[in-house]
Amino acid sequence: MNADVHGPGACAPTPPAGGATRGTQADLAVPGAGQVPVPGRLVVAVALLDDAGRVLAARRREPPAYAGRWEFPGGKVEPGEGALDALVRECREELDVEIEVGPWLGEVNLARPGWVLRVWFGRVTRGDPRMVDHDELRWLAATELDDVAWMPADGPLVDRLREVLTGPGALGWPGT
């Protein structure tokens, strides 16, 4: 994700707009439209799902303090860039894939004051994920989410992801 801002001070996830636990196409515009005002920074990531309902986890190789920890792929939104545009760009740069962004998963405040991590569901539309910025990639089923050591800020979102993947009903996204 290349955002060295995760830490033990990260908070629980903020529920999606309207308190929904399942995202809808309408949720795409709500959190992605704006940006975190200065002095904060917006970090975006994606829970990429495959056809089997597994999520892609990426293991960091840097910085040393976070090497070996797992995260959702993504990164920092650049000034003047929209959140969803940044997410698509980051997946292109980090994984060499094109993605479709799906429903919103949630957000957490990061350890650095004013920094926010927002995560959406997504799926690969072109290419096969490859290691560009990470030293390992793994597709994890809901029952395997605890098999890796997640970045601290991703933890609450992993819990939400597990609820969505194992809960009743569909994700509310075509094909899921």
C-alpha atoms as an extended CHARMM CRD file, in Angstrom:
* protein
*
       176  EXT
         1         1  MET       CA              0.0000000000        0.0000000000        0.0000000000  PROA      1               0.0000000000
         2         2  ASN       CA              3.0340000000        2.2040000000        0.4700000000  PROA      2               0.0000000000
         3         3  ALA       CA              1.4120000000        4.2150000000        3.2410000000  PROA      3               0.0000000000
         4         4  ASP       CA              3.6360000000        3.9660000000        6.2660000000  PROA      4               0.0000000000
         5         5  VAL       CA              0.9270000000        5.2290000000        8.5620000000  PROA      5               0.0000000000
         6         6  HSD       CA             -0.6840000000        2.0910000000       10.0100000000  PROA      6               0.0000000000
         7         7  GLY       CA             -0.1810000000        1.5200000000       13.6570000000  PROA      7               0.0000000000
         8         8  PRO       CA             -1.6710000000        0.5750000000       16.9590000000  PROA      8               0.0000000000
         9         9  GLY       CA             -3.5680000000        3.8710000000       17.0970000000  PROA      9               0.0000000000
        10        10  ALA       CA             -5.8160000000        2.9040000000       14.1990000000  PROA      10              0.0000000000
        11        11  CYS       CA             -9.5230000000        2.9640000000       15.0510000000  PROA      11              0.0000000000
        12        12  ALA       CA            -12.4210000000        0.6600000000       14.3600000000  PROA      12              0.0000000000
        13        13  PRO       CA            -13.9410000000        0.9200000000       10.8950000000  PROA      13              0.0000000000
        14        14  THR       CA            -16.5310000000        3.5430000000       10.1240000000  PROA      14              0.0000000000
        15        15  PRO       CA            -19.6890000000        1.9480000000        8.7410000000  PROA      15              0.0000000000
        16        16  PRO       CA            -20.6720000000        2.7730000000        5.1700000000  PROA      16              0.0000000000
        17        17  ALA       CA            -23.1300000000        5.6120000000        4.5720000000  PROA      17              0.0000000000
        18        18  GLY       CA            -26.5570000000        4.8770000000        5.9880000000  PROA      18              0.0000000000
        19        19  GLY       CA            -25.1070000000        2.2880000000        8.3740000000  PROA      19              0.0000000000
        20        20  ALA       CA            -25.2970000000       -0.4700000000        5.7550000000  PROA      20              0.0000000000
        21        21  THR       CA            -23.0460000000       -3.4490000000        6.2490000000  PROA      21              0.0000000000
        22        22  ARG       CA            -23.2680000000       -4.4120000000        2.5990000000  PROA      22              0.0000000000
        23        23  GLY       CA            -22.1640000000       -2.0190000000       -0.1030000000  PROA      23              0.0000000000
        24        24  THR       CA            -24.2320000000       -1.1130000000       -3.1220000000  PROA      24              0.0000000000
        25        25  GLN       CA            -23.3980000000        0.6310000000       -6.3530000000  PROA      25              0.0000000000
        26        26  ALA       CA            -24.6700000000        3.8480000000       -4.7230000000  PROA      26              0.0000000000
        27        27  ASP       CA            -21.9930000000        3.4800000000       -2.0290000000  PROA      27              0.0000000000
        28        28  LEU       CA            -19.2740000000        3.9450000000       -4.6310000000  PROA      28              0.0000000000
        29        29  ALA       CA            -19.8800000000        7.6750000000       -4.9210000000  PROA      29              0.0000000000
        30        30  VAL       CA            -20.3450000000        8.4480000000       -1.2240000000  PROA      30              0.0000000000
        31        31  PRO       CA            -16.8470000000        7.9300000000        0.2110000000  PROA      31              0.0000000000
        32        32  GLY       CA            -14.9290000000        8.1720000000       -3.0450000000  PROA      32              0.0000000000
        33        33  ALA       CA            -16.1270000000       11.5670000000       -4.1750000000  PROA      33              0.0000000000
        34        34  GLY       CA            -14.2180000000       13.7060000000       -1.7050000000  PROA      34              0.0000000000
        35        35  GLN       CA            -10.7440000000       13.8240000000       -0.3540000000  PROA      35              0.0000000000
        36        36  VAL       CA             -9.4550000000       14.2190000000        3.1730000000  PROA      36              0.0000000000
        37        37  PRO       CA             -8.7540000000       17.9260000000        3.7320000000  PROA      37              0.0000000000
        38        38  VAL       CA             -5.2140000000       19.0680000000        4.5030000000  PROA      38              0.0000000000
        39        39  PRO       CA             -3.3400000000       18.3220000000        6.7640000000  PROA      39              0.0000000000
        40        40  GLY       CA             -4.6610000000       14.7620000000        6.4970000000  PROA      40              0.0000000000
        41        41  ARG       CA             -4.1420000000       12.2900000000        3.7280000000  PROA      41              0.0000000000
        42        42  LEU       CA             -6.4200000000        9.7550000000        2.1000000000  PROA      42              0.0000000000
        43        43  VAL       CA             -5.1460000000        6.2220000000        1.5400000000  PROA      43              0.0000000000
        44        44  VAL       CA             -7.2520000000        3.8610000000       -0.5900000000  PROA      44              0.0000000000
        45        45  ALA       CA             -7.1530000000        0.0830000000       -0.9030000000  PROA      45              0.0000000000
        46        46  VAL       CA             -9.1240000000       -2.7500000000       -2.4440000000  PROA      46              0.0000000000
        47        47  ALA       CA            -10.2990000000       -6.1570000000       -1.2650000000  PROA      47              0.0000000000
        48        48  LEU       CA             -9.9280000000       -7.8700000000       -4.6430000000  PROA      48              0.0000000000
        49        49  LEU       CA            -12.1910000000      -10.9080000000       -4.9530000000  PROA      49              0.0000000000
        50        50  ASP       CA            -11.7510000000      -13.8020000000       -7.3530000000  PROA      50              0.0000000000
        51        51  ASP       CA            -14.5000000000      -16.0200000000       -8.7820000000  PROA      51              0.0000000000
        52        52  ALA       CA            -14.2200000000      -18.3440000000       -5.7590000000  PROA      52              0.0000000000
        53        53  GLY       CA            -14.8840000000      -15.4860000000       -3.3130000000  PROA      53              0.0000000000
        54        54  ARG       CA            -11.2810000000      -15.3430000000       -2.1040000000  PROA      54              0.0000000000
        55        55  VAL       CA             -9.5520000000      -12.0320000000       -1.3770000000  PROA      55              0.0000000000
        56        56  LEU       CA             -6.0640000000      -11.0400000000       -2.5240000000  PROA      56              0.0000000000
        57        57  ALA       CA             -3.6190000000      -10.2520000000        0.2840000000  PROA      57              0.0000000000
        58        58  ALA       CA             -0.2590000000       -8.6460000000       -0.4480000000  PROA      58              0.0000000000
        59        59  ARG       CA              2.7950000000       -8.9300000000        1.8120000000  PROA      59              0.0000000000
        60        60  ARG       CA              4.8740000000       -5.7800000000        2.2960000000  PROA      60              0.0000000000
        61        61  ARG       CA              8.6100000000       -5.8240000000        1.7900000000  PROA      61              0.0000000000
        62        62  GLU       CA              9.2180000000       -2.2930000000        3.0960000000  PROA      62              0.0000000000
        63        63  PRO       CA              9.7180000000       -0.2680000000        5.2170000000  PROA      63              0.0000000000
        64        64  PRO       CA             11.5260000000       -2.5920000000        7.6340000000  PROA      64              0.0000000000
        65        65  ALA       CA              9.0200000000       -1.9250000000       10.4370000000  PROA      65              0.0000000000
        66        66  TYR       CA              6.1920000000       -3.3200000000        8.2770000000  PROA      66              0.0000000000
        67        67  ALA       CA              8.0360000000       -5.8870000000        6.1610000000  PROA      67              0.0000000000
        68        68  GLY       CA              6.2880000000       -9.2440000000        6.2700000000  PROA      68              0.0000000000
        69        69  ARG       CA              2.8880000000       -7.7650000000        7.2140000000  PROA      69              0.0000000000
        70        70  TRP       CA             -0.0930000000       -8.2950000000        4.9150000000  PROA      70              0.0000000000
        71        71  GLU       CA             -2.4000000000       -5.6510000000        3.4730000000  PROA      71              0.0000000000
        72        72  PHE       CA             -5.0570000000       -4.8840000000        0.9170000000  PROA      72              0.0000000000
        73        73  PRO       CA             -3.3820000000       -3.4600000000       -2.2320000000  PROA      73              0.0000000000
        74        74  GLY       CA             -3.6190000000        0.2970000000       -2.6680000000  PROA      74              0.0000000000
        75        75  GLY       CA             -1.8820000000        3.5150000000       -1.7420000000  PROA      75              0.0000000000
        76        76  LYS       CA             -2.0180000000        7.2480000000       -1.2360000000  PROA      76              0.0000000000
        77        77  VAL       CA             -4.3500000000        9.5250000000       -3.1800000000  PROA      77              0.0000000000
        78        78  GLU       CA             -2.2960000000       12.2020000000       -4.9130000000  PROA      78              0.0000000000
        79        79  PRO       CA             -3.3160000000       15.8920000000       -4.7570000000  PROA      79              0.0000000000
        80        80  GLY       CA             -6.1090000000       16.5810000000       -7.2460000000  PROA      80              0.0000000000
        81        81  GLU       CA             -6.7760000000       12.8670000000       -7.8040000000  PROA      81              0.0000000000
        82        82  GLY       CA            -10.0970000000       11.1900000000       -7.0450000000  PROA      82              0.0000000000
        83        83  ALA       CA            -10.1230000000        8.2900000000       -4.6070000000  PROA      83              0.0000000000
        84        84  LEU       CA            -11.3640000000        5.7200000000       -7.1180000000  PROA      84              0.0000000000
        85        85  ASP       CA             -8.9800000000        6.9470000000       -9.8080000000  PROA      85              0.0000000000
        86        86  ALA       CA             -6.1370000000        6.5230000000       -7.3010000000  PROA      86              0.0000000000
        87        87  LEU       CA             -7.3090000000        3.0120000000       -6.4840000000  PROA      87              0.0000000000
        88        88  VAL       CA             -7.3010000000        1.9730000000      -10.1380000000  PROA      88              0.0000000000
        89        89  ARG       CA             -3.8710000000        3.6030000000      -10.6210000000  PROA      89              0.0000000000
        90        90  GLU       CA             -2.4070000000        1.9150000000       -7.5440000000  PROA      90              0.0000000000
        91        91  CYS       CA             -3.5790000000       -1.5320000000       -8.7090000000  PROA      91              0.0000000000
        92        92  ARG       CA             -2.0540000000       -0.8910000000      -12.1130000000  PROA      92              0.0000000000
        93        93  GLU       CA              1.2520000000        0.1610000000      -10.5030000000  PROA      93              0.0000000000
        94        94  GLU       CA              1.3900000000       -2.4080000000       -7.6640000000  PROA      94              0.0000000000
        95        95  LEU       CA             -0.1470000000       -5.4770000000       -9.3190000000  PROA      95              0.0000000000
        96        96  ASP       CA             -0.0380000000       -4.7780000000      -13.0740000000  PROA      96              0.0000000000
        97        97  VAL       CA             -3.8140000000       -5.3530000000      -13.3790000000  PROA      97              0.0000000000
        98        98  GLU       CA             -6.8980000000       -3.4110000000      -14.3340000000  PROA      98              0.0000000000
        99        99  ILE       CA             -9.7510000000       -3.5700000000      -11.8290000000  PROA      99              0.0000000000
       100       100  GLU       CA            -13.4370000000       -2.8750000000      -11.4780000000  PROA      100             0.0000000000
       101       101  VAL       CA            -14.2430000000       -1.1340000000       -8.2090000000  PROA      101             0.0000000000
       102       102  GLY       CA            -17.2280000000       -2.5480000000       -6.3620000000  PROA      102             0.0000000000
       103       103  PRO       CA            -19.0580000000       -1.7220000000       -3.1350000000  PROA      103             0.0000000000
       104       104  TRP       CA            -17.3850000000        0.0900000000       -0.2860000000  PROA      104             0.0000000000
       105       105  LEU       CA            -16.0370000000       -2.1050000000        2.5360000000  PROA      105             0.0000000000
       106       106  GLY       CA            -15.2760000000        0.5830000000        5.1270000000  PROA      106             0.0000000000
       107       107  GLU       CA            -12.7100000000        2.9760000000        6.4990000000  PROA      107             0.0000000000
       108       108  VAL       CA            -10.4250000000        3.4230000000        9.4910000000  PROA      108             0.0000000000
       109       109  ASN       CA             -8.5140000000        6.3450000000       10.9000000000  PROA      109             0.0000000000
       110       110  LEU       CA             -4.8080000000        5.7000000000       10.7110000000  PROA      110             0.0000000000
       111       111  ALA       CA             -2.2360000000        6.2750000000       13.4450000000  PROA      111             0.0000000000
       112       112  ARG       CA             -1.0110000000        9.4820000000       11.8260000000  PROA      112             0.0000000000
       113       113  PRO       CA             -3.5020000000       12.2630000000       12.7500000000  PROA      113             0.0000000000
       114       114  GLY       CA             -5.8280000000       13.1690000000        9.8930000000  PROA      114             0.0000000000
       115       115  TRP       CA             -4.9460000000       10.1400000000        7.7650000000  PROA      115             0.0000000000
       116       116  VAL       CA             -7.7870000000        7.8460000000        6.6770000000  PROA      116             0.0000000000
       117       117  LEU       CA             -7.7820000000        4.4380000000        4.9670000000  PROA      117             0.0000000000
       118       118  ARG       CA            -10.8200000000        3.6760000000        2.7710000000  PROA      118             0.0000000000
       119       119  VAL       CA            -11.3270000000        0.2130000000        1.3080000000  PROA      119             0.0000000000
       120       120  TRP       CA            -13.6270000000       -0.9990000000       -1.4680000000  PROA      120             0.0000000000
       121       121  PHE       CA            -14.3170000000       -4.4060000000       -2.9220000000  PROA      121             0.0000000000
       122       122  GLY       CA            -13.0330000000       -4.9680000000       -6.4280000000  PROA      122             0.0000000000
       123       123  ARG       CA            -12.2220000000       -7.5800000000       -9.0370000000  PROA      123             0.0000000000
       124       124  VAL       CA             -9.5710000000       -7.9490000000      -11.6720000000  PROA      124             0.0000000000
       125       125  THR       CA            -10.8020000000       -7.2530000000      -15.2080000000  PROA      125             0.0000000000
       126       126  ARG       CA             -7.4800000000       -7.5980000000      -17.0480000000  PROA      126             0.0000000000
       127       127  GLY       CA             -4.2570000000       -9.3730000000      -16.2110000000  PROA      127             0.0000000000
       128       128  ASP       CA             -3.1090000000      -11.6170000000      -13.4070000000  PROA      128             0.0000000000
       129       129  PRO       CA             -1.8280000000       -9.9750000000      -10.2290000000  PROA      129             0.0000000000
       130       130  ARG       CA              1.9460000000      -10.0560000000      -10.0500000000  PROA      130             0.0000000000
       131       131  MET       CA              4.4290000000       -8.9270000000       -7.4340000000  PROA      131             0.0000000000
       132       132  VAL       CA              5.6800000000       -5.4470000000       -8.2270000000  PROA      132             0.0000000000
       133       133  ASP       CA              5.7850000000       -3.7400000000       -4.8020000000  PROA      133             0.0000000000
       134       134  HSD       CA              5.1980000000       -6.8030000000       -2.6090000000  PROA      134             0.0000000000
       135       135  ASP       CA              7.2040000000       -9.9570000000       -1.9540000000  PROA      135             0.0000000000
       136       136  GLU       CA              4.2400000000      -12.3460000000       -1.8440000000  PROA      136             0.0000000000
       137       137  LEU       CA              0.6020000000      -12.4470000000       -2.9500000000  PROA      137             0.0000000000
       138       138  ARG       CA             -2.0010000000      -14.9080000000       -1.6470000000  PROA      138             0.0000000000
       139       139  TRP       CA             -5.6590000000      -15.5320000000       -2.4190000000  PROA      139             0.0000000000
       140       140  LEU       CA             -7.3630000000      -16.1590000000        0.9410000000  PROA      140             0.0000000000
       141       141  ALA       CA            -10.7550000000      -17.7270000000        1.6020000000  PROA      141             0.0000000000
       142       142  ALA       CA            -12.7960000000      -16.2990000000        4.4830000000  PROA      142             0.0000000000
       143       143  THR       CA            -11.6000000000      -19.1910000000        6.6690000000  PROA      143             0.0000000000
       144       144  GLU       CA             -7.9590000000      -18.3190000000        5.8910000000  PROA      144             0.0000000000
       145       145  LEU       CA             -8.0310000000      -14.6040000000        6.7320000000  PROA      145             0.0000000000
       146       146  ASP       CA             -6.3510000000      -15.2120000000       10.0990000000  PROA      146             0.0000000000
       147       147  ASP       CA             -3.5340000000      -17.2310000000        8.4910000000  PROA      147             0.0000000000
       148       148  VAL       CA             -1.5230000000      -14.0650000000        7.7680000000  PROA      148             0.0000000000
       149       149  ALA       CA             -0.3180000000      -11.1740000000        9.9460000000  PROA      149             0.0000000000
       150       150  TRP       CA             -2.2890000000       -8.1550000000        8.7120000000  PROA      150             0.0000000000
       151       151  MET       CA             -1.1670000000       -4.5470000000        9.0650000000  PROA      151             0.0000000000
       152       152  PRO       CA             -2.7480000000       -3.1690000000       12.2640000000  PROA      152             0.0000000000
       153       153  ALA       CA             -5.0530000000       -0.7360000000       10.4620000000  PROA      153             0.0000000000
       154       154  ASP       CA             -6.3220000000       -3.4560000000        8.1250000000  PROA      154             0.0000000000
       155       155  GLY       CA             -7.4020000000       -5.6740000000       11.0370000000  PROA      155             0.0000000000
       156       156  PRO       CA            -10.8470000000       -4.1210000000       11.6490000000  PROA      156             0.0000000000
       157       157  LEU       CA            -11.5230000000       -4.1700000000        7.9050000000  PROA      157             0.0000000000
       158       158  VAL       CA            -10.5160000000       -7.8320000000        7.7250000000  PROA      158             0.0000000000
       159       159  ASP       CA            -13.1320000000       -8.5080000000       10.4170000000  PROA      159             0.0000000000
       160       160  ARG       CA            -15.7360000000       -6.6710000000        8.3420000000  PROA      160             0.0000000000
       161       161  LEU       CA            -14.6210000000       -8.5510000000        5.2150000000  PROA      161             0.0000000000
       162       162  ARG       CA            -15.0930000000      -11.8810000000        7.0260000000  PROA      162             0.0000000000
       163       163  GLU       CA            -18.6320000000      -10.8400000000        8.0400000000  PROA      163             0.0000000000
       164       164  VAL       CA            -19.5010000000       -9.9240000000        4.4580000000  PROA      164             0.0000000000
       165       165  LEU       CA            -18.0000000000      -13.0830000000        2.9480000000  PROA      165             0.0000000000
       166       166  THR       CA            -19.6140000000      -15.4580000000        5.4520000000  PROA      166             0.0000000000
       167       167  GLY       CA            -22.8420000000      -13.5960000000        6.1750000000  PROA      167             0.0000000000
       168       168  PRO       CA            -26.2390000000      -14.2960000000        4.6930000000  PROA      168             0.0000000000
       169       169  GLY       CA            -27.1480000000      -12.8300000000        1.3450000000  PROA      169             0.0000000000
       170       170  ALA       CA            -25.1110000000      -11.5950000000       -1.5280000000  PROA      170             0.0000000000
       171       171  LEU       CA            -22.6450000000       -8.7580000000       -1.5080000000  PROA      171             0.0000000000
       172       172  GLY       CA            -25.0350000000       -6.7560000000       -3.6710000000  PROA      172             0.0000000000
       173       173  TRP       CA            -22.6370000000       -6.6050000000       -6.5820000000  PROA      173             0.0000000000
       174       174  PRO       CA            -23.3050000000       -8.3060000000       -9.9080000000  PROA      174             0.0000000000
       175       175  GLY       CA            -21.7430000000      -11.7430000000      -10.0040000000  PROA      175             0.0000000000
       176       176  THR       CA            -21.3750000000      -12.1020000000       -6.2250000000  PROA      176             0.0000000000
